[in-house]
Structure formats: C-alpha cells, structure tokens
C-alpha cells in the first residue's frame, strides 16, 4: 500500500470502539429486561418467542462467571404443538396478561412490545451438546 493511500484512512483506534451486543444466553441471575413477543416458525413448527434484551444486571447467581453485557439479547421459544411448552407459555405470560388486562395472545403481544420487565434467568445445557445453553425466564414482573 502506498503511503498516500495509508494517509487517506482515518485515524481509527479499534480498541476504543465498544463491542456489539451479543445474542447469547446470560449467566443465571436477576435482570431488568426489555421484552418483545413474536410469532415465529422454527424448524417448521409454529412458536411464540419471547425476546429479551439485557437492560440491567441486578444480581448474578455466580459472581465469578463473566457477566452479560448491557444490550445483549436472548430468547425463549414456546412451541404451540407441545402441551408442556404451551403450559410453560401460559405460566410465563400470566403476569403480562394481568398487567395489560388481556387474555388473547395477540393482544398481550401487541401491548407488551418493548415493555420493561424484571425476571430471573435460569440456564440449562443441551443434553446432547454441553456447549449449547438455553435460557428460561421466571418470576416476571412488570416495571
């Protein structure tokens, strides 16, 4: 590269640029989260996805574990063809139904987009692949 071309680049220090938020399961703990609810098709199955963005880490279960970063995102899927998944969806959506006064999934999803919630994140590992982690969020309360 010629010296003239090198001088055309801005003086940019990549160490000074913050990392982008990750799409990753955060460590177990108590968090303030931003919620989105979406209808999705996953592996040809209809599902409801609760998407979460970490807003604040209130308490981490294992303080020695690397913390989540503010802005990190993760999700929990509920498959509509599975009775256990539907039962979990019913339990998890109950505080949101109470908050918005709605019983229908579509109405709750519409009214809860971008809602600030508090929840306890639990992490489980895939039984076939120890590197895969899945999150579940319980004890949801609305800010």
C-alpha positions as CSV (number, residue, x, y, z in Angstrom):
1,X,0.0,0.0,0.0
2,X,1.4,3.4,-0.9
3,X,2.0,6.0,1.8
4,X,-0.6,8.3,0.2
5,X,-3.3,5.6,0.3
6,X,-2.5,4.9,4.0
7,X,-2.8,8.5,4.8
8,X,-6.3,8.6,3.3
9,X,-7.7,6.3,6.1
10,X,-9.0,8.0,9.3
11,X,-7.0,7.6,12.5
12,X,-9.3,4.9,14.0
13,X,-8.4,3.0,17.2
14,X,-10.5,-0.2,17.2
15,X,-9.8,-0.7,20.9
16,X,-11.8,2.4,21.6
17,X,-14.9,1.1,19.7
18,X,-17.2,-0.8,22.1
19,X,-18.2,-4.4,21.2
20,X,-21.5,-5.0,19.6
21,X,-24.2,-6.6,21.9
22,X,-24.2,-10.4,21.6
23,X,-27.0,-12.8,21.0
24,X,-26.2,-15.1,23.9
25,X,-27.7,-16.7,27.0
26,X,-26.7,-14.6,30.0
27,X,-25.5,-16.1,33.2
28,X,-28.2,-17.2,35.7
29,X,-29.4,-14.3,37.8
30,X,-31.9,-11.5,38.3
31,X,-32.2,-9.0,35.5
32,X,-34.1,-6.0,34.2
33,X,-35.0,-6.8,30.6
34,X,-36.7,-5.3,27.6
35,X,-39.3,-7.7,26.2
36,X,-40.6,-8.4,22.7
37,X,-43.1,-11.1,21.8
38,X,-43.1,-12.6,18.3
39,X,-44.8,-15.3,16.3
40,X,-42.2,-17.5,14.6
41,X,-41.8,-20.7,12.6
42,X,-38.9,-22.7,14.0
43,X,-38.0,-26.0,12.3
44,X,-41.4,-26.0,10.5
45,X,-43.2,-25.6,13.8
46,X,-45.2,-22.7,14.9
47,X,-43.8,-21.0,18.1
48,X,-44.1,-17.9,20.2
49,X,-40.8,-16.3,21.0
50,X,-40.2,-14.0,24.0
51,X,-37.2,-11.9,23.1
52,X,-35.2,-10.2,25.8
53,X,-32.6,-7.5,25.9
54,X,-30.4,-7.0,29.0
55,X,-31.1,-3.6,30.4
56,X,-29.5,-4.0,33.9
57,X,-27.9,-6.8,35.8
58,X,-29.5,-6.8,39.3
59,X,-27.8,-9.9,40.7
60,X,-25.8,-12.7,39.1
61,X,-26.1,-16.1,40.7
62,X,-22.3,-16.9,40.2
63,X,-20.3,-13.7,40.6
64,X,-17.2,-15.5,39.2
65,X,-18.9,-16.0,35.8
66,X,-18.3,-13.4,33.1
67,X,-21.3,-11.1,33.3
68,X,-23.7,-10.3,30.4
69,X,-23.3,-7.0,28.7
70,X,-26.0,-4.4,28.7
71,X,-27.7,-4.7,25.3
72,X,-27.1,-8.5,25.0
73,X,-30.1,-10.3,23.6
74,X,-31.5,-13.8,24.1
75,X,-34.9,-15.5,23.6
76,X,-37.1,-18.3,24.8
77,X,-39.3,-20.2,22.4
78,X,-42.6,-21.9,23.2
79,X,-43.8,-24.4,20.6
80,X,-47.5,-24.4,20.1
81,X,-47.7,-28.2,19.2
82,X,-46.4,-29.3,22.6
83,X,-48.6,-29.4,25.7
84,X,-45.6,-28.9,28.1
85,X,-44.4,-25.9,26.1
86,X,-48.0,-24.5,26.0
87,X,-48.2,-24.9,29.8
88,X,-45.0,-23.0,30.2
89,X,-46.2,-20.3,27.9
90,X,-49.4,-20.0,29.9
91,X,-47.5,-19.7,33.2
92,X,-44.9,-17.2,31.8
93,X,-47.5,-15.0,30.1
94,X,-49.8,-14.7,33.1
95,X,-48.1,-11.7,34.7
96,X,-48.2,-9.9,31.3
97,X,-51.9,-10.7,30.9
98,X,-52.6,-9.3,34.4
99,X,-50.6,-6.2,33.5
100,X,-52.4,-5.4,30.3
101,X,-55.8,-6.8,31.2
102,X,-55.9,-9.1,28.1
103,X,-56.5,-12.8,27.7
104,X,-55.7,-13.3,24.0
105,X,-52.1,-13.9,23.0
106,X,-52.2,-11.4,20.1
107,X,-53.4,-8.6,22.3
108,X,-50.9,-9.3,25.0
109,X,-48.1,-9.5,22.5
110,X,-49.1,-6.2,20.9
111,X,-49.4,-4.3,24.2
112,X,-46.1,-5.7,25.7
113,X,-43.7,-4.9,22.8
114,X,-40.7,-3.1,24.3
115,X,-42.0,-3.5,27.9
116,X,-39.5,-3.3,30.8
117,X,-39.7,-6.3,33.0
118,X,-37.8,-8.0,35.8
119,X,-37.1,-11.7,35.6
120,X,-34.9,-14.5,37.0
121,X,-32.9,-16.1,34.3
122,X,-32.1,-19.8,34.6
123,X,-29.7,-21.6,32.3
124,X,-29.8,-25.2,31.2
125,X,-27.4,-27.1,28.9
126,X,-28.4,-29.2,25.9
127,X,-28.4,-32.9,26.9
128,X,-26.6,-33.8,23.6
129,X,-24.2,-30.8,23.3
130,X,-22.8,-29.3,26.6
131,X,-21.7,-26.2,24.7
132,X,-25.3,-25.3,23.9
133,X,-27.2,-23.3,26.5
134,X,-30.8,-22.4,26.8
135,X,-32.4,-19.7,28.9
136,X,-35.7,-19.7,30.7
137,X,-37.1,-16.6,32.5
138,X,-39.3,-17.0,35.5
139,X,-40.8,-14.6,38.1
140,X,-41.6,-12.0,35.5
141,X,-42.8,-8.7,36.9
142,X,-43.6,-5.5,35.0
143,X,-41.7,-2.3,35.9
